[in-house]
């Protein structure tokens, strides 16, 4: 038969392997959660910048209506263009979004250079460009929220896997809204 030391050694190795597997699973889940959180944070940053550009464009449009005889306020127009540059800088990895931002930049430059106070149709391409960027970011945010839901059940599964017998309602896990 097996000696007590051999059985104890096998059980110890089994314990070490189990702890290593749990550590790897937890570490991987934490990395994925951090990555998803950073993506959501970046998306909110982009949406906030797009909203700021939209507000600045509407302010610029109002200033043009007030200054009919003097044309576009160049200082306000340059502020809008610098905001678009900042938006371009924070979306450096997304080539499709960069194309949309470049299109918005061209539309703003065309609008501020060829403004007709009587017409007012020059801002339509700008507003469409803003809405296109906002819609693509909101779609991305919905996808990220769907990925986050995959992680929500992890603590309960971990407790059940670890052998802790408790009702899921007894587990006090803070849930932060996205």
C-alpha positions in Angstrom: 0.0 0.0 0.0 1.0 3.6 -0.3 2.7 5.3 2.6 1.1 8.2 4.4 3.9 10.6 3.1 3.2 9.6 -0.5 -0.5 10.2 -0.1 0.1 13.5 1.6 2.6 14.5 -1.1 0.0 13.7 -3.9 -2.7 15.7 -2.1 -0.3 18.6 -1.6 0.6 18.6 -5.3 -3.1 18.5 -6.2 -3.7 21.5 -3.9 -0.9 23.4 -5.6 -2.1 22.6 -9.1 -5.7 23.6 -8.1 -4.5 26.9 -6.7 -2.4 27.6 -9.8 -5.4 26.9 -12.1 -7.6 29.2 -10.0 -5.0 31.9 -10.0 -4.6 31.8 -13.8 -8.4 31.9 -14.3 -8.8 34.8 -11.9 -5.9 36.7 -13.4 -7.2 36.2 -17.0 -10.7 37.4 -16.0 -9.2 40.4 -14.2 -7.2 41.4 -17.3 -10.2 41.1 -19.5 -12.3 43.2 -17.1 -9.6 45.9 -17.0 -9.3 45.9 -20.7 -13.1 46.2 -21.2 -13.2 49.0 -18.6 -10.5 50.9 -20.4 -12.4 50.5 -23.7 -15.6 51.8 -22.2 -13.8 54.7 -20.6 -12.2 55.5 -24.0 -15.5 55.4 -25.7 -17.1 57.7 -23.1 -14.1 60.1 -23.6 -14.7 60.1 -27.4 -18.5 60.6 -27.0 -17.8 63.5 -24.6 -15.4 65.1 -27.1 -17.9 64.7 -29.9 -20.6 66.3 -27.8 -18.3 69.2 -27.1 -17.6 69.6 -30.8 -21.3 69.5 -31.5 -22.0 72.2 -28.9 -19.1 74.3 -30.3 -20.5 74.0 -33.8 -24.0 75.1 -32.7 -22.4 78.0 -30.8 -20.5 78.9 -33.9 -23.7 78.7 -36.0 -25.5 81.1 -33.5 -22.6 83.5 -33.6 -22.7 83.6 -37.4 -26.4 84.5 -37.2 -25.6 87.3 -34.7 -22.7 88.5 -36.8 -24.4 88.4 -40.2 -22.4 91.3 -41.6 -19.0 90.1 -40.3 -19.1 86.4 -41.2 -17.6 83.5 -39.3 -15.9 84.1 -35.9 -12.4 82.8 -36.8 -11.5 82.2 -33.1 -14.6 80.0 -32.5 -13.9 78.2 -35.8 -10.3 77.5 -34.8 -11.5 76.2 -31.4 -13.8 73.7 -33.2 -10.9 72.6 -35.5 -8.6 72.2 -32.5 -11.2 70.1 -30.8 -11.4 67.9 -33.9 -7.6 67.5 -33.8 -7.8 66.4 -30.2 -10.5 63.9 -31.1 -8.3 62.6 -33.9 -5.5 62.2 -31.4 -7.5 60.1 -29.0 -8.8 57.8 -31.7 -5.4 57.0 -33.2 -5.9 53.2 -33.4 -9.3 53.2 -35.1 -8.8 53.8 -38.8 -12.5 53.8 -39.7 -13.2 56.4 -37.0 -10.2 58.4 -38.3 -11.8 58.5 -41.7 -15.1 59.8 -40.2 -13.2 62.5 -38.2 -11.3 63.5 -41.4 -14.6 63.9 -43.2 -15.9 66.0 -40.3 -12.8 68.1 -40.4 -13.2 68.7 -44.1 -16.9 69.6 -43.6 -16.1 72.1 -40.9 -13.4 73.7 -42.9 -15.7 73.9 -45.9 -18.5 75.3 -43.7 -16.4 77.9 -42.0 -14.8 79.0 -45.3 -17.9 79.1 -47.5 -20.5 80.2 -45.0 -23.6 81.9 -46.5 -25.6 83.6 -43.7 -28.8 83.6 -45.7 -28.6 79.9 -46.6 -27.7 78.1 -43.5 -27.4 74.7 -45.3 -23.6 74.6 -44.8 -23.8 73.1 -41.4 -25.8 70.0 -42.4 -22.7 67.9 -43.5 -21.1 68.9 -40.2 -24.0 67.7 -38.1 -24.2 64.5 -40.2 -20.6 63.9 -39.6 -21.0 64.4 -35.8 -24.0 62.1 -35.7 -22.1 59.4 -37.7 -19.2 59.5 -35.2 -21.6 59.5 -32.2 -23.6 56.6 -33.6 -20.5 54.5 -34.3 -19.2 55.1 -30.7 -22.6 54.3 -29.2 -22.7 51.0 -31.2 -19.2 50.2 -29.9 -20.4 51.0 -26.4 -23.3 48.6 -26.7 -20.9 45.9 -27.9 -18.7 46.6 -24.9 -21.6 46.4 -22.5 -22.5 43.0 -24.0 -19.0 41.8 -23.4 -19.1 43.1 -19.8 -22.2 41.0 -19.1 -20.2 37.9 -19.9 -18.1 38.7 -16.8 -21.0 39.5 -14.4 -21.6 35.9 -13.4 -18.0 35.2 -12.7 -17.9 35.7 -8.9 -20.9 33.4 -8.4 -19.4 30.7 -10.6 -16.1 31.1 -8.7 -17.8 30.6 -5.4 -19.7 27.6 -6.6 -16.5 26.2 -8.1 -14.6 26.8 -4.9 -17.1 24.9 -2.9 -18.6 27.7 -1.0 -22.2 26.9 -0.5 -24.3 30.1 -0.4 -27.2 31.5 -2.1 -26.2 34.0 -4.9 -28.5 36.5 -3.2 -26.2 36.3 -0.1 -23.2 37.4 -2.1 -22.8 41.1 -1.9 -21.0 42.0 -5.1 -21.1 45.7 -6.1 -22.4 46.3 -9.6 -21.3 49.6 -11.1 -23.4 51.0 -13.9 -21.6 51.6 -17.1 
